[in-house]
Amino acid sequence: MPRHDPIPPKLDRAALAWARYKRLMSWMAIAAVVAVLLSLVHLKGAGRPVPVHMMIAALAGVGLTVLLGTALMGLAFLGNASGHDDAASGKERNDDQDQA
């Protein structure tokens, strides 16, 4: 007699939120590298020689600003998506209800 496939386990909200956050950060790391390269191309195209310390400053300033902004905004959305905001407010979110 054939057997039914087992029902896959329901993933926890926090695990899904962390996976989405990590995926977002990996894409934004690529975006930060592109932003750094574009800023270096812009500096080089200005017609003046670009000293090494200016390249390092551009790399740190542009790259870390993009990553820090993404990390902080991502953590704000992560707190909501993982249920931490619900736990802090004392209310539990019910995903089954339609929110109008």
C-alpha positions in Angstrom: 0.0 0.0 0.0 1.5 3.4 -0.9 2.4 5.8 1.8 1.7 9.5 1.8 4.6 11.9 1.8 5.4 13.3 5.2 4.2 16.9 5.8 7.2 19.1 5.8 7.9 20.8 9.2 6.7 24.4 9.5 9.7 26.7 9.7 9.9 29.1 12.5 9.3 32.8 11.8 12.6 33.8 13.2 14.5 31.3 11.0 12.8 32.6 7.9 13.5 36.2 8.9 17.2 35.5 9.5 17.5 33.7 6.2 16.0 36.7 4.4 18.3 39.1 6.3 21.4 37.1 5.4 20.3 37.0 1.7 19.7 40.8 1.8 23.1 41.4 3.3 24.9 39.2 0.7 23.2 41.2 -2.1 24.0 44.5 -0.5 27.7 43.4 0.0 27.8 43.1 -3.8 26.1 46.5 -4.1 28.7 48.0 -1.8 31.5 46.7 -3.9 29.9 48.2 -7.0 29.4 51.5 -5.3 33.0 51.6 -4.2 34.2 50.8 -7.7 32.0 53.5 -9.2 33.3 56.0 -6.7 36.9 55.1 -7.5 36.2 55.4 -11.2 34.6 58.8 -10.6 37.6 60.0 -8.6 40.0 58.7 -11.3 38.0 60.4 -14.0 38.2 63.8 -12.3 41.6 64.3 -14.0 43.7 64.6 -10.9 46.0 61.9 -9.5 44.3 59.9 -6.8 46.5 59.2 -3.8 46.4 55.8 -2.1 45.0 57.3 1.1 42.1 58.8 -0.8 41.3 55.4 -2.4 41.3 53.8 1.1 39.1 56.5 2.5 36.6 56.1 -0.4 36.6 52.3 0.1 36.0 52.6 3.8 33.6 55.5 3.6 31.4 54.4 0.7 31.5 50.7 1.4 30.9 50.8 5.1 28.2 53.4 4.8 26.2 51.2 2.4 26.7 48.1 4.6 25.9 49.9 7.8 22.7 51.5 6.5 21.5 48.2 5.1 22.4 46.3 8.3 20.5 48.8 10.6 17.4 49.0 8.4 17.5 45.2 7.9 17.6 44.7 11.7 14.6 46.9 12.1 12.6 44.8 9.7 14.1 41.6 11.2 12.7 42.5 14.6 9.2 42.8 13.2 9.4 39.7 10.9 10.8 37.4 13.5 8.2 38.3 16.2 10.5 40.1 18.6 8.4 43.2 18.3 5.3 41.2 19.1 6.9 39.7 22.2 8.0 43.1 23.4 4.6 44.7 23.1 2.9 41.8 24.8 0.7 41.0 21.8 1.0 37.9 19.7 0.5 38.2 16.0 -1.9 35.8 14.4 -0.8 35.1 10.8 -4.1 33.4 10.0 -6.2 36.5 10.3 -6.6 38.9 7.3 -5.3 42.3 8.2 -7.3 45.0 6.6 
